[in-house]
Amino acid sequence: MMDASIELHGVSKSFGATRAVRNLDLAVPAGSLCGFLGPNGAGKTTTIRMIMSIIYPDEGAIEVLGGSALKSKDRIGYLPEERGVYRKMRVGEFLHYIATLKGVDRRGLASHIKTWLDRVELPGVYSKRCEELSKGMQQKVQFLAAIIHDPDLLIFDEPFSGLDPVNTELLNRLIRELHGQGKTIIFSTHILHQAELLCERIFLINHGVKLLDATFQEIRERYDPRTIVAEPIDGEISPDGIEGLVAVRRMGDGPAQELELAPDANPQTVMHRIMERYRVRSIELRQLSLDEVFVQLVQRDEGKDAAMQARESLSHV
Amino acid sequence: MSKIATIAWREFKQTVVRKVFVLAILGIPVLAVGGMALLFMVIEGHVEPPLKGTIAVVDPSGDMMDAARIEFSPKRIAHEQRRQAEQIQEAVEELGVPSPAGMPAGGTFRMGIGTGIVEIEIEGVTDTRDATVDALRARVFSGDLVALVIITEAVLEVPDPDAKDRARFELLVPDSIDNDHTSFIADKMGLAVVRVRAKRAGHDPDAMMSMLKEPRAITRTILEGGVEQEESEGLREIRAQIIPMAFMMLLWIAVFTSSQHLMMSTIEEKSNRVMEVLLSAVSPFELMAGKIIGHGCVGLLIMSIYSGLAVISLVSLAMMNLINLSDLAYLFVFFIMAYFMIASIMAAVGSAVTDIREANTLIMPVMIVVMIPLMLWPAISQSPNGTLATVCSYVPPAIPFVMILRIASDEGVRPLWEIPLTIVWGFACVLGMVWMAAKVFRVGVLMYGKPPSPLQLLKWLRYA
């Protein structure tokens, strides 16, 4: 394994009777772009705050860039979930202040800030008061506050929340770019789809317990898709008589159907058998989404009811 | 360390470089001085309305007429007005001001009654029949008479020394008369009655009235080595009560203004959600320390401005002998102690809540303790080494406020070693309070939602 930028060993944290994080092990490889996923209240923010040494774990050990985050705060860029700006402060002054706190030399800082403001499409706001900016603009300023000191490790807690599609795309681009510069990036999100677009590795947690820790490559290999989506031209596909199919579900009001494969069936053979018996407008092996992986994992560990709840929690995000 | 300095500098700058702050801090003394100047200007320009006309005195014996004429004679009134001016001059000089230049003595004097023009004729009436008196009443109502005085024989008798009540006479005036004029006439008529009584008892009224003027005492305090220090009553009062209170109020204002700013800025950072952004760069302790130091500098600035202004005005009035320079030094020592105590409480409370209303509930118990020296200042400064003062000197966070009252008091702190002892004890308490505040701050800054109870705050001390 590569050197880890962040390592957690058996970390637990409780607030009163609530166990926010339980016995968590994590290793974020240096130079990787990782997603830290889970529904709301899964324990992501608590974990990130512990990584940042803002709060301390009850048990376990955390190592960030080879030591405590307190010692290397200037090398870490952190965009918290609870983020804001000083309303009365000017944008340039605010970024200047945060950068100075992170040990950036004051010389040339103003032009450095202006360059970055231009890059996030906020030219000319340097001397504006923060309260004069729209919420989306403020979010971009907050993002700059996290990266202005050119850190080696970037931790973003829900970086996309509240952003419109255009700015989400801008942020995606910047994150990829920073990753391209060799920086280690970890970001949390409850929108699993977001991680699929960006990450090469994900950690999935629920109720403070780690459910999954793998690269996308590993996930695809491990979670073989077990569903075929087909749209018959006439009639409906029935599982009777087709070996390897165990169940069929209608998808919405249209003719499309979800066909569930038997555990040992070969998807290619089953699709071939379907096309022999039915005329179809389309047929495909469905790619397993992270959401489904998540639901499956919850079902495996906590039973059907919990899986239903998990599906529910995801459909609300 | 440089991070703490960066935070402190921002906090200081954001508080001080603001129109509101400059207006409030510099505006208050300017307003106070300006207001007083305006008041004096009004007084200087004030002209007492003239008191002219006839006063009817109903007295069956007819003795009152002469006595009243003497009391209202232009010569006597001029003499009294001179005497009054001299007395005010003396009072001003007693305060230790060698030259009353710039002091509004003239203004104050002019406010006294009798300064205006007084031209009164006395109309004596011996007829006490109802019809006569009613006619006189009608003349008062119509404005023909300035006043009507009805004296009965009983009033003119020499009173029984054991009598519970004083004798009374009737004074009838029109609605339009000036209040000062009414009391002037009442006083003068009273004196006229005394004059009649003296004469009837066979005394010379003028000699008797001079005899009744009690002499004034010259108070000298015998100091170490037999040195005697002369001090007037007024000066003694100022030294014993006003100076200690001024010192404490100065401390109080500086500490509470700056720590209030500290709390507000902490609440603002929380409600703006900028707190965690800061915590990504600094530890909670660095943040708290920077904020406390920054606002402490604000407090020091406020105190320096106010005590500077006070010293300047004392010097310009040549009254510097009222305070000791060492007391000023203690003021700064106890400011640091008081500020750190109150600021650590304010920082902790500010971190635990999300708006000012919630903060007020939490601060209440602390405020009660710090109100002690405010409420007890007369008792403490009068008896600065009594049991009450001594006990309160060891109760945080009242220590610095009580101690500055005691130190600035006339008597001073006895025994002297109590000063270093309370300083050491006070700063030990400061360490404890800052430590507790840091614990609460660390937990509080990331807590949103329902504000904690004081009991929960104590629980937070065990977290993290």
Interface residues (C-beta under 8 A of the other chain):
Chain A: R49 M52 S53 I54 I55 Y56 L70 K73 D74 I76 G77 Y78 L79 P80 E81 E82 R83 G84 V85 Y86 R87 K88 M89 Y97 I98 T100 L101 K102 Q142 A145 A146
Chain B: K3 T6 I7 R10 Q14 E268 E269 N272 R273 V274 M275 E276 V277 L278 L279 S280 A281 V282 S283 P284 R442 L446 Y448 A464
